[in-house]
Amino acid sequence: MTTTRARLLDLAAMREVVRVSVPLMFGMVGNLLLLLVDRICLARYSEDTLKASGPAVFTATTVIMVTTGAVGITRSYVAQAHGRGDKRGALDEGANGFVLGVLLSALLLLSTPLLMAVPELSGQPDRIKELEAQFLGLSTLYGSVMTLNMALSSYFNGMGRTRVPMTVGIIGQAVGIVMTVGLVFGRFGLPELGMRGSALGTLSAVSVMFLGYALCLPRGYAAGFGRLLRRGARQVAGVVWLRLRRGAPAGGSLSLEELGQTAFVWLAGVLGSVALAANNVALALNYAAVIPLIGLGMGCNILCGKAVGAGRHRDIPHVMRVTLTISGAYVAVVAVLQIATPALLLSPFGLDGAGSAVTGHAVDTSRVLWTYSAAFMFSMVASGVLECLGLARFGFVARVVLMWGLCVPTIVGFVLLNRDDPDMLPVMWVIFSAFEAVMAAVCLWRIRRAVANQENRLHTTDAVQQTA
């Protein structure tokens, strides 16, 4: 009887994880599609926009991730309030997150001249620098709207209503795809703007999303702003400052991860042009493969935050095990396909037009990509749980030490010892995966300690002892 009951509880938990996570996964796949359409449009518009798109998009994404990641902590605050059964508290936490989003959006807009000056640091021709500056000048505009959208979507996600962001996201992404094609090439009666059209296409997408979220907000959401302001300037500053302290490390971790991926790409080039080309193809496949894992990690974050809010810290390991079981099954299927049919999986990412040397090394690399997916599965779940406990700073410090203090220097030494040897590309991926696994292990150790001590630092700088 006990075994049957436990199995049923597991099935119920799996259904809940799937219910919360699957819409998040679909929303991220839509973001990936919008990104691919954008890059394809710029690649086909001209050789100059192709060259300018990589540095410009990377720079913009790295900066915007800091603000969206910081505001994303709102999801954990709302989930905790929802777990306590505090409906008004959840509305207030959502409103507090929006206030933080407004402040960070303003800072992002103020950084526009600085971002537009970044291309001057490169050795690219003036025409390429001009295109990069055009994109970066508009990126802070759509980035500020994305930051506000993150605050609004975090309310719905924290409440477990993940279908709302999925639906709003898909509608916005569809509009963005049409507008990007139209504004880049001058179709559908729209002006031909090239590089600027790409940024404006993204702006149109996120603007539609903002309108969608505003229409879906519940009654009483706006009243949260009034309750916050009535607390007085000092308390308002305290609330926003603590939330920034809790959210900034999460945004910093995302930005550092993006920087680490870019460093990995450049280091692969030391192994030779063949390795660089093969890695670009494999990297695209790897990115597509891990997208669903991000959704599952966010779902785990929401459910664990809800448990913490209800004072049920001991539910966290169970939610994590269920999430990792689902993630593990997905990774196992992907691993089989990557090992058994690598050429088939790689062909949509440009393998068909590559030479035999690039094809061979891309196939070999594909067969070890599962090591990164497996490690990322654990680190993504662990990062989400740390965030819902108010311990994102620990994950940020761990990533700084492991990624930039150990992993990057190790890979630098490795590629310098194996310069112009593309056969070493799969080994390079295994090293990268190993450090991601260590990152996961360190974070899981901290979670175990936090659960044992029933920590919850979202609302305080100290550990909080709660009764189960």
N, C-alpha and C positions, 0 to 999 in steps of 0.2 A: 504493500500500500504506500509506504513512504517513498519507494523508488518511483512508483507511478506518479505520485503527486509531484515529486521533484522534476520528473520529465515534463509533466504538464506545465509546471512553472517555467521551465526552460523554454518550452514552445511559446508560452505567453510572452516571455521576455523577448524571444526572437521576433515575434510578430510586432512588438512595440518598437524594437530597434529598427526593423524594416520600415514600419509605418513612418517613423520620424526621419530616417536616413535616406530612403529612396528618393523622395522629392528633392532633397539637397543634392543628391547625385545627379539627377536629371538637370537641375539648374546649372550645375558646373559643366556638364556636357554641353549645354547651350552656350555657356561662356567660351568654352573651347572652340565651338563651331564659329562663333562670332570672331574670335581671334584669328582662326585659320582663314576666314573669308577676308578679313582685313589685310593679313600678310600676303595673301594671293593677289589681291587687288593692287597693292603697292608693288609687288614683284612684277606684275604684268603691265603696270602703267609706264614705267621707264626703268632703265638701269640705275639711274640716280636715286629714285625713290626706293628701290630695292636695297641699295647700299646704305641709305640714310635710315631706313625703317628699323634695322636691328638695334643700333645704338640708341635711337630716339625712344623706341618702345621700351627697351630695357631700362633706360634711365627713368622714364616716367613711371613704369611699373614699380620699380624699386622704391621710389619716393612715396607713391600713392599707397603702397602696402603698409607703410608706417602709420598713416592716418586711419586707413580702413581697419587694420589689425588692432589698433588701440581702441577704436570705437566698438569693435566686435566684442569686447569684454561685456558689453551691455547684455548680450545673450545669456551669460552666466548669471548676472544679477537678476534678470527677469525669471530665469529658470528657478533660482532659489526662492524667489517670492512666490512663484507658482507652486513650488513644492510645499511651502508653508500654508497654501490655501489663501494667500493674501492678494485678492484681486486688485484692490486699490494700490497696494504696494508694487505690484507688477506694472501697473500703469505709470506709477511714479518713477520706477527704475527705467522704464522706456523713455520717459520724458527727460530724465537726467542724462541718459545716453545721447539723446538728440542735442541737448545743450552742449555736451562735450563735442559732438559732431560739428556743430556750428562754429565753435571756437577753433577746432583743428582745420576746418574748411577755410576759415579766414586766414589762418597761418599759411595754408597751402597756396592760397591765391597771392599772398604777399611774397611768396618765394618765386613767383613767376620770372622776374628779371634774373634772379640767380640761376634758375634752371636754363633759361635761354642763353646764358653765357657758357654753359657746360661744353657745347660743341667746340668752342674756341680752344679748349684744352687738347683737342685731338689734332692729328696731322692730316686730316681729310682736306680735299680741295674746298674752296670757298662755296661753291654751289651746293656741295653736300652739307656743309655746315649750316647754310641758309635753310635748307629743307629740314634739317634736324631742329633748328631753332623755331621754325614755323610750327612744327608738331608740338614741341615742348611748351611753347607759349600758350597753346590751347589745351594741353594735357592737364594743367592745374585747374582749368575750368570744369572739365568732365570729372577730374579727380575729386573736386570739392563736392560735386553732386553724388559721386559714388560713396563718399564718406558719409553724407547724410542718409543715403540709401542703406548703408550698413547699419546705421543706428535704427532705422525703421524696420528693416528686415530682422534685426536681432530681437526686437520685441516679439514678432510673430514666431520666430524660431524658438525663443525661450519659452513661449507658451505651448510649444509642441505643434503649432499650426504651420508646419513647414510647407504645406501645399500652397499657401498664399504667396510666399516668395518664389516658389517654383513657377506658378502661373504668371505672376507679374514679371518674373525674369524672362520667361519664354516669349511673352508678348513684346517686351522691350528688345530682346535679342533679335526677334524677327524684324522689327522696325529698323534696328541698327544695321542689319545685313542689307536691307533694301536701300537705306540711306547711304551706307558706305559705298556700295556699288554705284549708286546714282551720283554722289558728290565727288567721288574720285574720277570717274570717267565722263561725267556730264550726261547722264542718262535719266530717263523718266521725267524730263522737263527740268532737271536740276542743273545748276552751274557746274562746270568742270573745274575742280579745285585741287586735284592731285593730292599732295601730302596733307594739306589742310583739310581736305575732304574726309580723309581717314579719321582725323581727330573729331571733326564735326559729326561724323557718322556715329562714333562712340558716344558723343555728347547727346545726340538725339535718342539713343538707346537708353541711357541712364536717366534722361529727363522723363521719358515715358514711364520708366520704372518708378521714379519718384511720384509721379501723378497717381500711378496705380496703388502704391503704398498709402498715399494720403487718402484715397477713396476707401480703402479697406480698414483704416484705423477705427477702433471702437469708440463709442461715445465715452467721454470721460478722459480720453488721452490728453487733450489740451489742458484739462484742469490740473494735470500734474505739474505743468509749468508754473501755474499760480501757487500751488502748494510749496513748490521749491523756492520761489521768490519770497514768499511770506516768512521763510525761515531766517531771513536776514542775509546781508552781504557776506558776513564772515562764515556762516554755516554753508552758504552756497559755494563759496570758494573752497571750503574744506571738502565738501562732497565731490566737487569736480576735480580737485587736486588728487584726492585718494583714488578716484576712478582712473585718472590719467596715470597715476603710479602703477595701478594694477594692469591697465591696458597697454601702456607703452611697451613693456617687455614683449608682449605678444606680437605687437606690430614690428618691433625690432627683430624678433626671431624670424618672422616671415621675410623681412627684407634681407636679413643675413643669409637665409636659405636661398633666396633668389641670387644673391651675390655669389654664394658658394657654387651654385649650378653654373653660373657664368664663368667663374674661375676654372671650373672643371672643363668647360668647353675650350677655353684658351689653352689650358695645359695639355689637352688632347692633341692640339696642333703641334706641340713639341715632338710628338711621335711621328710627325710627317703629314703631308697633305692628304694621303690616303686615309690615315687614321682620323683626321679631322672630318673628312667627308663622311666616312663610315659612322663616326660618332654622332654627327648631326642627324643622320637618318635614325640611328638607334635611340637617340635622345627624344626624338618626336614620338616614337613608339612607346618609350618608357613613360613619357608625360601622359599620353593617352591612357596607359594602363593603370596609373596610380590615381587618376581623377576620382574614380568611385571610392577609393580608400579615404580621400579627404572628406567626402560626404558621410561616410560611416564614422569617421573620427568626430565630426561635428555633431552627429546624432548621439554619440556616446557622451560628448560634452554636455549636451542638453539634458539627457536622462540622469547623468551623475549630478549635475547641478540641481536638478529637481530633488534628488535624494538627499543632497546636503541641506537644502532648504527645509526639508521635512525632518532633519536630524537623524537620517538613516545612513550614516557613513558606511555601515557594514554592507549596504547594498551595492556600493561602488565596485568591489571586486567581481561581483556576480554580473553586473552590467558590462564590465570590461571583458569578462570571459565570453559572454554571449556575443559581443561585438567582434572579438577576435576570432571566434568560431566562424562567424559569417564571413569576415574578412579573409580568414585562412582558406576557406573553401573557394572564395573568388581567386585568391592568389594561386592556389593549386591549379585551377583550371587555366589561368593565364600562363603559368609556368609550363604546363604541358604543351600549350600552343606555341609558346616562344621557343621551346626546345625542339618540338616535332615539326612545326610548320613555320619557321622563321621567315623564309622568303615570301610566303603568302601574306604574313602580317606586315612586313616591311614595304611591300610593293606600293601601297597607297601613299607612302611618305617619300617617294622619289627614288626608290631602288631600281625601278625599271630603266631609268635613264642613266644609271651609274655604270662605270666600267666593272670588269670582272674582279679586279683587285678590291675595289670599294665594296662590291657586293659580297665577296667572300668574308671580308673582315666585319661587315655589318651583320652578317649571319652569325658569325662566331660570337660577336658581342651580344647579339640578341639572346643567345643561349645561356648567358649569365645574368641577364637583367632581372630574373626572378629573385636574385639575392637582394637587390635593392628594394623590390616590391615587398619582400618578406620583412626586411628591416624597417622600412617606412611604415608598414602596417602597425608595428608596435610603437614606433616613435610618434605617429600621428595620434593614436589613441591616448598615449601617455601625455602628450602635450595638451590635448583637449581636457583631460581630467585635471591636470595641474592648473589650467586656466580657471576651471569652475571652482577650484579651491582657493583661488587668489594667489597661486604660487607660480604664475607665469614668469616671474623674475628668475626663479630657479632654472627653468627651461632655457631662458635667454642666456644666462651665464654659462650653463652647460654647453650650449651651442657655440658660444664665443670660444670657450676653451677647447672643445673637441674639434670643431670645424676649422677655426682659424689658428688655434694654437698647436694642433696636432695633425689633423687630416690634411689640410692644404700643404703644410711644410713637408709631410711625408710623401705626398703625391708629387710635389715639386722635385724632391730628391729622386724619386722613382723615375720620372720622365727624363730627367737630366742624365741618369745612368743608362737610359734606354732610348736616347734620342734617335729619331728617324726609324724606329722599329715598330710598325703598326701591329705586329703580332702581340704586343704587350697591352693593347687596348682592353681586352677582356679582363686582364689582371688588374688594370687600373680601376675598372668598375667594381671588382671584388673588394679592393682596398676601400673604395668609397662606401660600399655597402657595409663593410665591417665597422667603420666608424659610425655610421648611422645606427647600427645595431648596438654599439656601445652607448650611444646617446639614448636609445630606448631603454637600455638596462639601467642607466643612471636615473632616468626619470621614473621608471617603475619602482626603483628602490625608494625614491622620495615619496611616491604615492603611498607605498606600503606604510611608511612611517607616519604620513599625514592621516591615513585612515585609522591607524592604531591610536593616535593622539586626538582624533576627531577635530582636526584643524579646519578652520574656515576663515580665511583672511581677506575676504572681499570687502568687509566693512570695518576692518581694524588692521593695525600693523602688527598685532600680536596674535598668537595662536589662541583660538577660542575653544574651550572645553564645552562640549554639548552632551546632554544626556540622550541616550538612544531611545 
